[in-house]
Each structure stands twice: as structure tokens, then as C-alpha cells.
Amino acid sequence: MKLKNATMLILGLSLFAGCQNKSTDDPEMLKQVLVNYFDGIKINDHKKMTDAITDDFLLYENGHAWNNDSVYMNMERSSPYTVEFIFDNVKITVDHRSGHMTYDEHAHFVFRDTVKANLNFLGSAAFRKSKEGWKMYFLQATKKYVRNKK
């Protein structure tokens, strides 16, 4: 009888622990953090961007290192603009404290209602869990070039 009770207790604790981990380490939560950051760029909402990142956030884009302040300044220099971001080929790994994502990013910009720029990037992002939830601390974007076939 004691063995049966001990087995039931262990089984119950294992199920409880498994349910907790699944709800807090869902890969879709990391994807939402990335989307929130880019939505902040889209609607020029610095708070939305800041809420998605850590204080030591760093962005590498085509050989340039940016922090969030330099991203804001670039947004202001480029205004007014509209943009649509599309992410595909998303691959996410996550554990209890950190996560990593790779993806293809397609950015369709229109500057000053006339100049169009369609950009394609290979991207990756790194995340860590904080008291407030998942935050992005590193973002990398490399422009994707299409070779002409001869």
C-alpha cells in the first residue's frame, strides 16, 4: 500500500511539474516577443519596443551594432514611413531560462508615401526569461541577396 501511495505521489508531482513547464516555456511566446518589437517599429511605439527587450539589448544588422536608442534615432530620421513585416521559416528552441529563434524576414517599407523598399533578411534572436516574462536581448539581421541566374 505504501509503494502504491508513493508511486501515485511521484506520478502526480511529475504531471504537475510538466504542466508548469509547458505553459511558461511555449515557443510561441518567444515569437510574440519578436512580433511585438517589430510592431513597435511599425507603429513608431518606443514603449512597445522597450517592453519586448532587456536593458542590454543589442542589434547587429549588416555589420552595424545598434542599441535601442540608435534604432529610435534611425526611425525618426526615416519618418514618415509605413512598413509591413512578414516572418517565415521560423525555428525556435527554448528551455526554462533562454530561447533562440531563426527566421526569414520580409520588410516592405514606403518612405514619405513615395519611396518603396522591399528588403529580405536572414534573422536570429536570443531571449531570456525575466521577472516580467520573456525578453529579447539580441537580434541579428543579415540582408539576403538573390543571385541572378545565368
N, C-alpha and C positions, 0 to 999 in steps of 0.2 A: 504494500500500500504506500509506503514512504517513497519507494522508487517511482511509482506512478505519479505521485504528487510533485516530486522533484522534476520529472520529465515534463509534466504539464507546465510547471513554473518556467522552466528553461524555454520551452516552446513559446509560451506567452510572451516572455521578455524578448525573444528573438523576433517575433512578429511585430511587437511594439517598436523595437529599435528600427526594423526595416521600414516600417511605415513612416517614421520620423525622417529618416534619411532621404527617402524618395521625395517627400514634399518640399524639403529645403534645398535639394541639390538637383533640381529639374533643369536640364539643358535649355529648355525654352525660356527660363528666367534670365539666363545669360543673353540669349538672343534679344530679349525685350530690352535689356540694358543698352545694347548696341543700337537698337532701333530708337530708343528714347534719346540717345545722344544725337543721332542724325536727325531726328525730328526737331530737336532744339536748333540745329543748324538750319533746317528747312524753314522754321517759323521765326528765326532770329531770337530765340529764347535762351539767354545765357543761364538762367536758373535751371531750366530743364537739363541743359548740358552739364552743369556743375553737379546736379543731383545724381547723375549717372556715373561720375568719376571720383577717383581718390584725389587727395590733395597733391600727391606727387605724380599725377597723370603726365604721360609723355606720348607724343605722336611723332612717328617717323614717316615722312612722305617724300618719296623720290629724293632721298639724300638730305632732306631738311629735317631738323629737330624742332618741334613746336611744343609749347605748353598751352594750357587753355587760354591764357591772356593773349598770346600771339595768334591763336585761332580767332578770338574775338576781333582783334585788330584787322585781320585779313577779311573777316566777314564785313566789317564796317567799310573797308576800302572798296569792297566789291559790290556794295549795296547801291541801288536796289537790285535784287535778284530773286528768281524763283528757282526751285530745284526739286527734282523727284529722284529719290534713291531707291534702287532695287537691289536686293541681295539674293544670290542663288548659290548653289553648290556649297551650302553651309554644312560644316562639320564641327561638332562640339564635343569636347571631353571635359568632364567635371568630376571633382571629388568633393570632400567635405569643406575645403578651405579655398580651393582655387579652381580655375577653369580656363580653357583656351578654345578659341574659335578660329577657323579659317573660312574664307568665303570669297566669292566674286562680287564686286560692287560695280553697279552701273549708275552713274550720276548724270542727269540730264539738266543742265543749267541754262537759264536765259538771263542775261545781264542787261539791265536798263531797257527791258522789253524788246531788244533787237538782236543782241549777240548771243548765238546759241553755241553751247559746248557740250558735246556728249563724250563723257570720259568713262573709261573702264579700268578698274583696279583689281589687283590681287590683294586681298586684305587678310590681316590676322589681328586678333585682340586677345588680351590677357585680363583675367578677372580675379578678384579676391573677395572673400566674404568679409563684411564688416558688421558692426552692430546694427547698421541701418539696412543691411541686406547686401546683395551683390553689387560690386562697383567695378568699373573698368579702370585699370591702371596703365595699360599700354595699348596703343593702337598703331598698326603699321599698314601703309598703303603704298603699293608699287604700281605705277602706271603700266597697263597691259597694252602691248603693241601688237598689231596684227601685221604679219608679213604678207607682202604681195606675192602671189603665186605666179611663177613664170612658165 
